[in-house]
Amino acid sequence: MKITLSRLSTKDLATLAQRIISNSQSGKYPVITNHPLLSVLQNSYTEYDSVYAKQIYSGKGKDVATLDHERDVAYSNMKAFLNGYRKLSSMANYQLAEDLYGVFKTFGLDLDRLSYSSQTAQMKKLIETLERSENMEKIANLSLNKAYNDMKSKHEAFEILFAEQAEANGELRQMKSASAVRKDLEKILKSYINLVTVMKDVPDWKLFYADTNELVKAAKNSSIAKTKEENSSDKKM
């Protein structure tokens, strides 16, 4: 019963381990029931199954980018309005726009070009300053409440998701890497297969060996078939 486990795909390795465990726990083979190595294999497979299909990162990146873009648009729109209005000296409230634009200028006029973390830090300070009563009054007099609230809510939504992404990424990085988990499973599965092979001539083990051998053959054949298919595709290209 020979097979090079490292040549199996991620999915095929998981399938082989799962089938061997299920067969071993079927109750048909008393010789393997409650065997300590079977318990070790089960634990290794459980860990592998929980890790191998996971992405390295949280998968929230696209949503974070979308919210950042929406935040940028809201910020740019309000900034552009103030910049244009302050230049209309004939308008009664142009000075209010000049004052508010000055607040934007204090924290930088290119926040939408900064990194996520840098922009978040500066936007937080900008919003805290705009929240002052004198500035909120100016915003109201310019009928910018809706635009300001939109910018603020987009920023807050981004902050929440960005924090969730950072937490999720941190947790994923702390997990044992998929490659390390795979090596552990390969090592234990190989030991398990070797045990069954060594015991194949013992009467009570013969049937168990035969059935396990069929599972190993199926995994090996699946791997060979996929390799041939990939080679055939390469030739066509």
Secondary structure in CASP SS format (residue, H / E / C, confidence):
PFRMAT SS
TARGET T0000
AUTHOR 0000-0000-0000
METHOD secondary structure of the structure
MODEL  1
M C 1.00
K C 1.00
I C 1.00
T C 1.00
L H 1.00
S H 1.00
R H 1.00
L C 1.00
S C 1.00
T H 1.00
K H 1.00
D H 1.00
L H 1.00
A H 1.00
T H 1.00
L H 1.00
A H 1.00
Q H 1.00
R H 1.00
I H 1.00
I H 1.00
S H 1.00
N H 1.00
S H 1.00
Q C 1.00
S C 1.00
G C 1.00
K C 1.00
Y C 1.00
P C 1.00
V C 1.00
I C 1.00
T C 1.00
N C 1.00
H C 1.00
P H 1.00
L H 1.00
L H 1.00
S H 1.00
V H 1.00
L H 1.00
Q H 1.00
N H 1.00
S H 1.00
Y H 1.00
T H 1.00
E H 1.00
Y H 1.00
D H 1.00
S H 1.00
V H 1.00
Y C 1.00
A C 1.00
K C 1.00
Q C 1.00
I C 1.00
Y C 1.00
S C 1.00
G C 1.00
K C 1.00
G H 1.00
K H 1.00
D H 1.00
V H 1.00
A H 1.00
T H 1.00
L H 1.00
D H 1.00
H H 1.00
E H 1.00
R H 1.00
D H 1.00
V H 1.00
A H 1.00
Y H 1.00
S H 1.00
N H 1.00
M H 1.00
K H 1.00
A H 1.00
F H 1.00
L H 1.00
N H 1.00
G H 1.00
Y H 1.00
R C 1.00
K C 1.00
L C 1.00
S C 1.00
S C 1.00
M C 1.00
A C 1.00
N C 1.00
Y H 1.00
Q H 1.00
L H 1.00
A H 1.00
E H 1.00
D H 1.00
L H 1.00
Y H 1.00
G H 1.00
V H 1.00
F H 1.00
K H 1.00
T H 1.00
F C 1.00
G C 1.00
L C 1.00
D C 1.00
L H 1.00
D H 1.00
R H 1.00
L C 1.00
S C 1.00
Y H 1.00
S H 1.00
S H 1.00
Q H 1.00
T H 1.00
A H 1.00
Q H 1.00
M H 1.00
K H 1.00
K H 1.00
L H 1.00
I H 1.00
E H 1.00
T H 1.00
L H 1.00
E C 1.00
R C 1.00
S H 1.00
E H 1.00
N H 1.00
M H 1.00
E H 1.00
K H 1.00
I H 1.00
A H 1.00
N H 1.00
L C 1.00
S C 1.00
L C 1.00
N H 1.00
K H 1.00
A H 1.00
Y H 1.00
N H 1.00
D H 1.00
M H 1.00
K H 1.00
S H 1.00
K H 1.00
H H 1.00
E H 1.00
A H 1.00
F H 1.00
E H 1.00
I H 1.00
L H 1.00
F H 1.00
A H 1.00
E H 1.00
Q H 1.00
A H 1.00
E H 1.00
A H 1.00
N H 1.00
G H 1.00
E H 1.00
L H 1.00
R H 1.00
Q H 1.00
M C 1.00
K C 1.00
S C 1.00
A H 1.00
S H 1.00
A H 1.00
V H 1.00
R H 1.00
K H 1.00
D H 1.00
L H 1.00
E H 1.00
K H 1.00
I H 1.00
L H 1.00
K H 1.00
S H 1.00
Y H 1.00
I H 1.00
N H 1.00
L H 1.00
V H 1.00
T H 1.00
V H 1.00
M C 1.00
K C 1.00
D C 1.00
V C 1.00
P H 1.00
D H 1.00
W H 1.00
K H 1.00
L H 1.00
F H 1.00
Y H 1.00
A H 1.00
D H 1.00
T H 1.00
N H 1.00
E H 1.00
L H 1.00
V H 1.00
K H 1.00
A H 1.00
A H 1.00
K H 1.00
N H 1.00
S H 1.00
S H 1.00
I H 1.00
A H 1.00
K H 1.00
T H 1.00
K H 1.00
E H 1.00
E H 1.00
N H 1.00
S H 1.00
S H 1.00
D H 1.00
K H 1.00
K H 1.00
M C 1.00
END
